[in-house]
Amino acid sequence: MTMSTYLDTNSGALTAAETLREHGHRLIDQMADYLATVDERPVSTAHAPGELARRFAAPLPREGRPADEVWDDVWENVVRDAIHFAHPMYMGHQVAPPLPHAVLADALASLLNQSLAVWEMSPTGTVVEAQVTRWLVSAAGFPATAEGTLVSGGSVANLTGLLAAREARFPGSWTDGVARTPDAERAVLLVSGHSHYSVERTAGLMGLGSEAVVSVPDRGGKMDPAALHDALRTLKREGRIPFAVSATAGSTATGLFDPLDEVADVCAAEGVWMHVDGAHGASFLLSDPHRHLVRGIERADSIAWDPHKMLWMPMSTGAVLVRDGRHLNAAFRQKAPYLFHARPGEDRSWDAGRMTLQCSRRFDALKLWVSLQHYGADHFAGLLETTVRTTQSLHARLAAAPDFEPEHAPESNILCFRHLPARGDDFQAELRRRYNESGAGWITTTVLDDRSVLRVTLMNPHTTNEHLDLLLDGLREVGRGIT
């Protein structure tokens, strides 16, 4: 066997190119057929985890099988009972049906298998990511001093942005540790009431502890700037040191946006780092009708942004942007001469790994670079605006129906509601479980004001008013069977 050939138990000796061509063409055809008929499938599976696990419980294979046989198993045992995000009746979590050219670019990234931590292992990939980052920096309205990098998602983006905040407020934390850094033990992180759990987790990972996280009271489901101002003043009087405020642009529970401009006013007046968790909502920067929702984000010190949400990229494609790039570089102040180094004549290293936790990093920038060039930013804005209009249409239907109650007016593509007459929280949870298991659609749930509510995120631009009617009729039918 040589570098370019390997034994395939189905076809004998094939070159890697021949194998990819033969089986790749078949797989692409099957994937295309899948997309063309996905709305004929149940949205998800009714099988329990244990039932599914029994399908895959065979011992470690010591000998191979024909590739066609294995791929047939994939379609029968994996794809058939997967959750189908491309289905227009999928209305659950914030996971997108990815754009076709992004899927193809993702496959090419796997073929090239570039390691983006260091330039010499990804000479073109590194500069493509740098350019994609500059596009995001420009869209955010950040200055030329800004730096950023792609990461695995919003959780790592939040952690990275807040590590930069910690280093800016408590220089030396990375090298000396929090316990040995003067005043760091009194550090406080203020968060929105509907902040993502990863923000509080960040405080734990930093060694600050969850007690260092202070939730700011909200006003109508959004951070109250007056309450933020009072909280900052109170904490300072108590001898605590607020090192950052984390606002939310598009909360996971409701899709609402904190008033970023007003929050920025408070942070500027009090000299506190402003981080924005825009994992879901930063993409609204691209939409003229909805850009007002993120007004003030350009004043933030750091931003988390997930293109694998509202830019319809395959997972994982996250990003972190920091207004002053010096703080991002300081957040991971390490020496690794076997990896990171500037080339002769260059004043800075192109090695992206110096700005992130990850060393093994895929060429995730390729799918965003290809897609932005092919579709254009306005196309993404149009998709986003379509999902918002559809969510507004659902809100109107819920408000007009005597047996449903919307919990809030939507600002984005997320909406919470209850099915009436309310028979307690258990009814909403059971309704959701049975509806999802029916395969007719898929929604999720959350808790607002100590009440269980149904929740939808309309991620699929192909979801129409007809599908909304099917959703409500389906919930009604299931609800009638719950005693």
QUIBELRA-V724187 format. One record per residue. N is the residue number from 1. RES is the residue in one letter. D_LAST is the distance of its C-alpha to the last C-alpha in whole Angstrom. Layout:
BEGIN
n & res & d_last
N & RES & D_LAST
N & RES & D_LAST
END
This chain:
BEGIN
n & res & d_last
1 & M & 65
2 & T & 66
3 & M & 64
4 & S & 64
5 & T & 63
6 & Y & 60
7 & L & 59
8 & D & 56
9 & T & 55
10 & N & 55
11 & S & 58
12 & G & 60
13 & A & 62
14 & L & 61
15 & T & 62
16 & A & 59
17 & A & 59
18 & E & 59
19 & T & 56
20 & L & 54
21 & R & 56
22 & E & 54
23 & H & 51
24 & G & 50
25 & H & 51
26 & R & 48
27 & L & 46
28 & I & 46
29 & D & 46
30 & Q & 43
31 & M & 41
32 & A & 42
33 & D & 41
34 & Y & 37
35 & L & 38
36 & A & 38
37 & T & 35
38 & V & 33
39 & D & 30
40 & E & 30
41 & R & 29
42 & P & 25
43 & V & 25
44 & S & 25
45 & T & 24
46 & A & 21
47 & H & 23
48 & A & 23
49 & P & 26
50 & G & 27
51 & E & 27
52 & L & 29
53 & A & 32
54 & R & 33
55 & R & 34
56 & F & 37
57 & A & 37
58 & A & 41
59 & P & 44
60 & L & 46
61 & P & 48
62 & R & 52
63 & E & 53
64 & G & 51
65 & R & 50
66 & P & 51
67 & A & 49
68 & D & 48
69 & E & 46
70 & V & 45
71 & W & 44
72 & D & 42
73 & D & 40
74 & V & 39
75 & W & 38
76 & E & 36
77 & N & 34
78 & V & 34
79 & V & 34
80 & R & 31
81 & D & 29
82 & A & 30
83 & I & 28
84 & H & 30
85 & F & 31
86 & A & 33
87 & H & 30
88 & P & 29
89 & M & 26
90 & Y & 26
91 & M & 25
92 & G & 25
93 & H & 28
94 & Q & 31
95 & V & 33
96 & A & 35
97 & P & 36
98 & P & 39
99 & L & 42
100 & P & 44
101 & H & 47
102 & A & 46
103 & V & 44
104 & L & 48
105 & A & 50
106 & D & 47
107 & A & 49
108 & L & 52
109 & A & 52
110 & S & 51
111 & L & 54
112 & L & 56
113 & N & 54
114 & Q & 56
115 & S & 56
116 & L & 56
117 & A & 56
118 & V & 60
119 & W & 62
120 & E & 64
121 & M & 61
122 & S & 60
123 & P & 63
124 & T & 61
125 & G & 58
126 & T & 58
127 & V & 60
128 & V & 57
129 & E & 55
130 & A & 57
131 & Q & 57
132 & V & 54
133 & T & 53
134 & R & 56
135 & W & 54
136 & L & 51
137 & V & 53
138 & S & 55
139 & A & 52
140 & A & 51
141 & G & 54
142 & F & 55
143 & P & 59
144 & A & 61
145 & T & 61
146 & A & 58
147 & E & 57
148 & G & 53
149 & T & 52
150 & L & 49
151 & V & 47
152 & S & 44
153 & G & 41
154 & G & 40
155 & S & 40
156 & V & 44
157 & A & 45
158 & N & 43
159 & L & 45
160 & T & 48
161 & G & 49
162 & L & 48
163 & L & 51
164 & A & 53
165 & A & 52
166 & R & 53
167 & E & 56
168 & A & 57
169 & R & 57
170 & F & 58
171 & P & 60
172 & G & 61
173 & S & 57
174 & W & 57
175 & T & 60
176 & D & 60
177 & G & 57
178 & V & 55
179 & A & 56
180 & R & 60
181 & T & 59
182 & P & 60
183 & D & 58
184 & A & 55
185 & E & 53
186 & R & 53
187 & A & 51
188 & V & 48
189 & L & 45
190 & L & 44
191 & V & 40
192 & S & 38
193 & G & 35
194 & H & 33
195 & S & 35
196 & H & 35
197 & Y & 34
198 & S & 38
199 & V & 40
200 & E & 39
201 & R & 39
202 & T & 43
203 & A & 44
204 & G & 43
205 & L & 45
206 & M & 48
207 & G & 48
208 & L & 48
209 & G & 44
210 & S & 41
211 & E & 43
212 & A & 45
213 & V & 42
214 & V & 41
215 & S & 39
216 & V & 40
217 & P & 38
218 & D & 36
219 & R & 37
220 & G & 34
221 & G & 33
222 & K & 36
223 & M & 39
224 & D & 41
225 & P & 45
226 & A & 46
227 & A & 44
228 & L & 45
229 & H & 48
230 & D & 48
231 & A & 46
232 & L & 49
233 & R & 52
234 & T & 50
235 & L & 50
236 & K & 54
237 & R & 55
238 & E & 53
239 & G & 55
240 & R & 52
241 & I & 53
242 & P & 51
243 & F & 51
244 & A & 49
245 & V & 46
246 & S & 43
247 & A & 42
248 & T & 39
249 & A & 39
250 & G & 36
251 & S & 34
252 & T & 31
253 & A & 28
254 & T & 29
255 & G & 32
256 & L & 34
257 & F & 38
258 & D & 40
259 & P & 43
260 & L & 45
261 & D & 48
262 & E & 48
263 & V & 47
264 & A & 50
265 & D & 52
266 & V & 51
267 & C & 51
268 & A & 55
269 & A & 56
270 & E & 55
271 & G & 56
272 & V & 53
273 & W & 52
274 & M & 49
275 & H & 47
276 & V & 44
277 & D & 41
278 & G & 41
279 & A & 39
280 & H & 37
281 & G & 39
282 & A & 43
283 & S & 43
284 & F & 42
285 & L & 46
286 & L & 47
287 & S & 45
288 & D & 47
289 & P & 45
290 & H & 43
291 & R & 45
292 & H & 45
293 & L & 42
294 & V & 44
295 & R & 47
296 & G & 49
297 & I & 48
298 & E & 52
299 & R & 52
300 & A & 50
301 & D & 52
302 & S & 50
303 & I & 47
304 & A & 44
305 & W & 43
306 & D & 41
307 & P & 42
308 & H & 40
309 & K & 37
310 & M & 38
311 & L & 42
312 & W & 40
313 & M & 42
314 & P & 41
315 & M & 40
316 & S & 42
317 & T & 44
318 & G & 44
319 & A & 47
320 & V & 48
321 & L & 51
322 & V & 53
323 & R & 55
324 & D & 58
325 & G & 58
326 & R & 61
327 & H & 58
328 & L & 56
329 & N & 59
330 & A & 59
331 & A & 55
332 & F & 56
333 & R & 60
334 & Q & 61
335 & K & 64
336 & A & 63
337 & P & 67
338 & Y & 66
339 & L & 63
340 & F & 64
341 & H & 67
342 & A & 69
343 & R & 71
344 & P & 74
345 & G & 75
346 & E & 71
347 & D & 71
348 & R & 67
349 & S & 65
350 & W & 63
351 & D & 61
352 & A & 57
353 & G & 56
354 & R & 58
355 & M & 55
356 & T & 52
357 & L & 51
358 & Q & 51
359 & C & 54
360 & S & 52
361 & R & 51
362 & R & 50
363 & F & 52
364 & D & 49
365 & A & 51
366 & L & 52
367 & K & 49
368 & L & 49
369 & W & 52
370 & V & 52
371 & S & 49
372 & L & 51
373 & Q & 54
374 & H & 52
375 & Y & 49
376 & G & 51
377 & A & 49
378 & D & 49
379 & H & 46
380 & F & 44
381 & A & 44
382 & G & 43
383 & L & 40
384 & L & 39
385 & E & 39
386 & T & 37
387 & T & 34
388 & V & 35
389 & R & 35
390 & T & 32
391 & T & 30
392 & Q & 31
393 & S & 30
394 & L & 27
395 & H & 27
396 & A & 28
397 & R & 25
398 & L & 23
399 & A & 25
400 & A & 25
401 & A & 21
402 & P & 20
403 & D & 16
404 & F & 18
405 & E & 20
406 & P & 23
407 & E & 24
408 & H & 28
409 & A & 30
410 & P & 31
411 & E & 35
412 & S & 34
413 & N & 32
414 & I & 29
415 & L & 26
416 & C & 23
417 & F & 20
418 & R & 17
419 & H & 14
420 & L & 14
421 & P & 12
422 & A & 12
423 & R & 10
424 & G & 12
425 & D & 14
426 & D & 11
427 & F & 9
428 & Q & 12
429 & A & 13
430 & E & 10
431 & L & 11
432 & R & 14
433 & R & 14
434 & R & 13
435 & Y & 15
436 & N & 18
437 & E & 18
438 & S & 17
439 & G & 21
440 & A & 21
441 & G & 21
442 & W & 21
443 & I & 21
444 & T & 21
445 & T & 20
446 & T & 22
447 & V & 22
448 & L & 24
449 & D & 25
450 & D & 23
451 & R & 20
452 & S & 18
453 & V & 18
454 & L & 18
455 & R & 22
456 & V & 24
457 & T & 28
458 & L & 29
459 & M & 32
460 & N & 33
461 & P & 35
462 & H & 34
463 & T & 31
464 & T & 31
465 & N & 29
466 & E & 28
467 & H & 26
468 & L & 25
469 & D & 24
470 & L & 22
471 & L & 20
472 & L & 19
473 & D & 18
474 & G & 17
475 & L & 14
476 & R & 13
477 & E & 13
478 & V & 11
479 & G & 8
480 & R & 8
481 & G & 6
482 & I & 4
483 & T & 0
END
